Amino acid sequence: MPKYLVYITSAREEGYIASCPDLPGCAAQGETVEETLKAIKYTINGYIASLKRQGGAIPEGVEDRIQRVEVVKI
């Protein structure tokens, strides 16, 4: 399965929200970063499975477009 870029941000009240820009509307949330990552992975798998069932095109992912990833904490 391709790799997809995921953004994780702090939620307004508590916890975290993850989104995947290559898969419109694909988002998840959790109380910890680890829980949020687990939730977005599950959501991405479901999103891809749904596209396959509907005969939709599967987005390529980021392997060829991203050469370096850096996490910045402010």
ChimeraX attribute file (.defattr): number of C-alpha atoms within 10 A of each C-alpha:
attribute: neighborCount
match mode: 1-to-1
recipient: residues
	/A:1	8
	/A:2	9
	/A:3	11
	/A:4	17
	/A:5	14
	/A:6	18
	/A:7	13
	/A:8	17
	/A:9	14
	/A:10	15
	/A:11	13
	/A:12	8
	/A:13	6
	/A:14	10
	/A:15	15
	/A:16	20
	/A:17	22
	/A:18	22
	/A:19	22
	/A:20	19
	/A:21	13
	/A:22	15
	/A:23	17
	/A:24	9
	/A:25	10
	/A:26	16
	/A:27	20
	/A:28	21
	/A:29	21
	/A:30	19
	/A:31	13
	/A:32	14
	/A:33	17
	/A:34	10
	/A:35	14
	/A:36	22
	/A:37	21
	/A:38	14
	/A:39	17
	/A:40	23
	/A:41	17
	/A:42	12
	/A:43	17
	/A:44	19
	/A:45	12
	/A:46	13
	/A:47	16
	/A:48	17
	/A:49	14
	/A:50	13
	/A:51	14
	/A:52	12
	/A:53	8
	/A:54	9
	/A:55	9
	/A:56	11
	/A:57	9
	/A:58	16
	/A:59	13
	/A:60	13
	/A:61	15
	/A:62	13
	/A:63	11
	/A:64	8
	/A:65	8
	/A:66	9
	/A:67	7
	/A:68	5
	/A:69	7
	/A:70	5
	/A:71	5
	/A:72	5
	/A:73	4
	/A:74	3
